[in-house]
Amino acid sequence: MTQSISNMHREEITVTPLEGKALGCTVTLPDYANNDPANLNEDDFTTLKAAVQTHLVVVIPGQKELLPKSQYLLTKRFDPSIPEPKADGGLGGYGHGKEFRHEQSVLRKDGTSVKSQPQVQILGQGVFEADEPGNENGETISLTHPSHTTFHKDVLSEEEIKVQNKTRFYRWHIDSALYGLSPPMVTTLLGIRVPPSTSTQTIDYNDGSGDQLELTRGATCFVSGAKAFELLLDEDKQFALNTTVEYAPHPYIFIGPAKATSDGLTMVTEGKETPFDQLPEWEESKVKKLPMVWTNPTTKEPHLQVHGCCLYKLHTKQPDGSVKTLDLKESREKVHSLMRPAISPQHVLAHGWQEGDLVIFFNRGVWHSVTGEFKGVGAGNKDERRLMHQCNIASGLDPVNVSA
């Protein structure tokens, strides 16, 4: 898919698959775009869109100065079904809607919005003054990097984190509200300030497998839903193809009091979830019931796409036409068994950030996870600092499994 460049002038977009990696590619923009991917002409954008859906994770280096408006326009362009924004932040707004800031949500500390472009979120770790790169809000902002120490049932010790440089997958997920709003088509993530690439940590799977994965501190990890489906036994493929995943209403509030498994794939079932009658007001019609397998519109491959932490029940069509329903505990255990093979080290793309990296990933074709511990691990035992811009927008349509 790589295209030639003549006379050192880049007249069209160039796509280069990542060598030796499970997925991903880099993209070089044509000269006419003036280093702004929002300026791509229709042909080059079509190439970019195909690259995102084929390679699943696209890296465009050198985008540190990309404006939030350009990031929003680029993100929105991937999904023609997105309606124009509403004043209340509904469809056309951020992919998680109002729940992103709800005081009971597990997402509540995950950033703040860019005032001039509220579909773009500012994520990271540390205090940033109004004049620092990436903070366009005209005031001091304080960011908190998600740490497994607040989300997992069993956590690494301070010695394991600070001396042995261990970390965990925080939460494997698909970016989506999973209530009322459809999953975004893509997410764009821009690294403006990132830890040095020489700073590394090692993922501790903590499951008896002996698996380990060394990565740059704060790397974002991705796995292919297509590879996840390919790795399943034939009987599990049939199960997945015939299963609908029912998500809890206000799922990030539902799981708020619960804790996750050590690999970040799902939650430990201890009866700690918020009871439905204590959730914010909800409507049955807004509860998301999505196929477990989503079809890639470009490659036509089946992708195993399930948010293991937020699910509530699995409904599986049997050969005789009846439907079998698994309860919360059974559903989590089944999904964990389906997802675990795909996060083995050889299948994970751990993107180590360089300042200015713009990562575009096919949110309907990968799962991803935050990694890294930032508190007390920098020079002089200070907190590491990071600032990123993220954008994803709820789609106007749910994903489908065309083979269902």
VENGILIN-V24462 format. One record per backbone hydrogen bond with DSSP energy under -0.5 kcal/mol. NH is the residue of the N-H (numbers start at 1). CO is the residue of the C=O. E is the energy in kcal/mol with one decimal. If there is no record, write none. Layout:
((NH | CO | E) (NH | CO | E))
This chain:
((6 | 9 | -0.5) (9 | 6 | -1.9) (10 | 8 | -0.6) (11 | 9 | -1.1) (14 | 28 | -2.2) (16 | 26 | -2.8) (18 | 24 | -2.1) (21 | 18 | -1.2) (24 | 55 | -1.7) (25 | 57 | -1.9) (26 | 16 | -2.8) (27 | 59 | -2.3) (28 | 14 | -2.3) (31 | 10 | -3.3) (33 | 30 | -1.4) (34 | 31 | -2.0) (36 | 33 | -1.1) (39 | 36 | -2.3) (40 | 37 | -1.4) (45 | 41 | -2.6) (46 | 42 | -2.3) (47 | 43 | -1.8) (48 | 44 | -2.3) (49 | 45 | -3.0) (50 | 46 | -2.1) (51 | 47 | -2.1) (52 | 48 | -2.4) (53 | 49 | -2.1) (54 | 50 | -1.6) (55 | 51 | -3.0) (56 | 51 | -0.6) (56 | 52 | -1.1) (57 | 55 | -1.3) (58 | 360 | -3.0) (59 | 25 | -2.3) (60 | 58 | -0.5) (60 | 358 | -3.0) (61 | 59 | -0.6) (63 | 356 | -3.5) (66 | 63 | -2.2) (71 | 67 | -2.3) (72 | 68 | -2.4) (73 | 69 | -2.7) (74 | 70 | -2.6) (75 | 71 | -2.3) (76 | 72 | -2.7) (77 | 73 | -1.5) (78 | 74 | -0.7) (78 | 75 | -1.0) (79 | 76 | -1.7) (82 | 79 | -1.9) (86 | 91 | -0.5) (89 | 86 | -1.9) (93 | 90 | -2.4) (95 | 392 | -2.1) (97 | 94 | -1.2) (99 | 96 | -0.7) (100 | 97 | -1.3) (101 | 98 | -1.8) (102 | 99 | -0.9) (105 | 102 | -1.8) (106 | 252 | -1.3) (108 | 105 | -1.4) (110 | 107 | -2.4) (112 | 122 | -1.8) (114 | 117 | -0.6) (114 | 120 | -2.8) (115 | 113 | -0.5) (117 | 114 | -0.8) (120 | 117 | -2.6) (121 | 390 | -3.4) (122 | 112 | -4.1) (123 | 121 | -0.6) (123 | 388 | -2.6) (125 | 386 | -2.4) (126 | 143 | -2.6) (128 | 141 | -2.9) (132 | 129 | -1.8) (135 | 132 | -2.1) (136 | 134 | -0.9) (141 | 128 | -2.5) (143 | 126 | -2.9) (144 | 109 | -0.7) (150 | 147 | -1.8) (151 | 148 | -1.2) (152 | 148 | -3.0) (153 | 260 | -2.7) (161 | 157 | -2.1) (162 | 158 | -3.0) (163 | 159 | -2.3) (164 | 159 | -2.1) (166 | 160 | -2.6) (167 | 202 | -2.3) (170 | 168 | -0.6) (170 | 370 | -2.7) (172 | 264 | -2.8) (173 | 368 | -2.2) (176 | 174 | -0.6) (177 | 95 | -1.0) (180 | 286 | -2.8) (181 | 179 | -0.6) (182 | 395 | -0.8) (184 | 175 | -0.7) (185 | 393 | -0.5) (187 | 361 | -1.9) (188 | 391 | -2.7) (189 | 359 | -2.7) (190 | 389 | -3.2) (191 | 189 | -0.5) (191 | 357 | -2.7) (192 | 190 | -0.8) (192 | 387 | -2.0) (193 | 387 | -2.3) (199 | 196 | -1.9) (200 | 198 | -0.7) (201 | 215 | -2.8) (202 | 165 | -2.5) (203 | 213 | -3.3) (204 | 167 | -2.6) (205 | 203 | -0.7) (205 | 211 | -1.0) (213 | 203 | -0.9) (215 | 201 | -2.9) (217 | 199 | -3.4) (219 | 216 | -2.3) (220 | 351 | -1.7) (221 | 219 | -0.5) (221 | 369 | -2.6) (222 | 349 | -2.3) (223 | 367 | -2.1) (225 | 365 | -2.9) (226 | 365 | -0.6) (228 | 224 | -2.2) (229 | 225 | -1.9) (230 | 226 | -2.4) (231 | 227 | -2.1) (232 | 229 | -1.4) (237 | 233 | -2.3) (238 | 234 | -2.1) (239 | 235 | -1.9) (240 | 236 | -2.8) (241 | 237 | -2.6) (242 | 238 | -1.3) (242 | 239 | -0.5) (243 | 240 | -1.4) (244 | 315 | -2.9) (245 | 290 | -3.6) (246 | 244 | -0.6) (246 | 313 | -2.8) (247 | 245 | -0.6) (247 | 288 | -2.9) (248 | 310 | -1.7) (251 | 248 | -0.8) (253 | 250 | -1.4) (254 | 250 | -2.6) (255 | 251 | -2.1) (256 | 253 | -0.9) (258 | 255 | -1.2) (260 | 151 | -2.7) (261 | 266 | -2.7) (264 | 261 | -1.8) (267 | 308 | -0.6) (268 | 259 | -3.2) (270 | 268 | -1.0) (274 | 254 | -2.4) (278 | 275 | -2.2) (279 | 276 | -1.2) (286 | 283 | -1.5) (287 | 283 | -0.5) (287 | 284 | -1.2) (288 | 178 | -0.8) (290 | 245 | -2.2) (292 | 243 | -2.3) (294 | 303 | -2.5) (295 | 400 | -2.9) (296 | 301 | -2.6) (300 | 296 | -2.1) (303 | 294 | -2.3) (304 | 225 | -2.7) (305 | 292 | -2.5) (305 | 303 | -0.9) (306 | 304 | -0.5) (308 | 306 | -1.0) (310 | 307 | -0.6) (311 | 307 | -0.9) (312 | 246 | -2.9) (313 | 246 | -2.0) (314 | 326 | -1.2) (315 | 244 | -2.7) (316 | 314 | -0.5) (316 | 324 | -3.2) (317 | 242 | -2.7) (318 | 322 | -3.7) (321 | 318 | -2.4) (324 | 316 | -3.0) (326 | 314 | -2.5) (331 | 327 | -3.0) (332 | 328 | -2.4) (333 | 329 | -2.3) (334 | 330 | -2.4) (335 | 331 | -2.7) (336 | 332 | -2.5) (337 | 333 | -1.7) (338 | 334 | -1.6) (339 | 335 | -2.5) (340 | 336 | -2.4) (342 | 339 | -1.2) (343 | 339 | -0.6) (343 | 340 | -1.5) (344 | 341 | -1.3) (347 | 344 | -2.5) (348 | 345 | -1.3) (349 | 222 | -2.8) (350 | 348 | -0.7) (351 | 220 | -2.7) (351 | 349 | -0.9) (352 | 350 | -0.8) (353 | 351 | -0.6) (356 | 191 | -3.7) (357 | 354 | -2.2) (358 | 60 | -2.2) (359 | 189 | -3.1) (359 | 357 | -0.6) (360 | 58 | -2.9) (360 | 358 | -0.5) (361 | 187 | -2.5) (361 | 359 | -0.5) (362 | 56 | -2.7) (363 | 185 | -0.8) (363 | 361 | -1.3) (364 | 185 | -1.0) (365 | 362 | -2.5) (366 | 362 | -1.2) (367 | 223 | -1.8) (368 | 173 | -2.2) (369 | 221 | -2.1) (371 | 219 | -0.5) (372 | 168 | -0.5) (377 | 374 | -0.8) (378 | 382 | -3.5) (381 | 378 | -1.7) (382 | 379 | -1.3) (384 | 374 | -3.3) (386 | 125 | -2.1) (387 | 193 | -2.5) (388 | 123 | -3.0) (389 | 190 | -2.1) (390 | 121 | -2.7) (391 | 188 | -2.5) (392 | 119 | -0.6) (393 | 186 | -0.5) (394 | 93 | -0.7) (395 | 182 | -1.1) (402 | 400 | -0.6) (404 | 401 | -1.5))
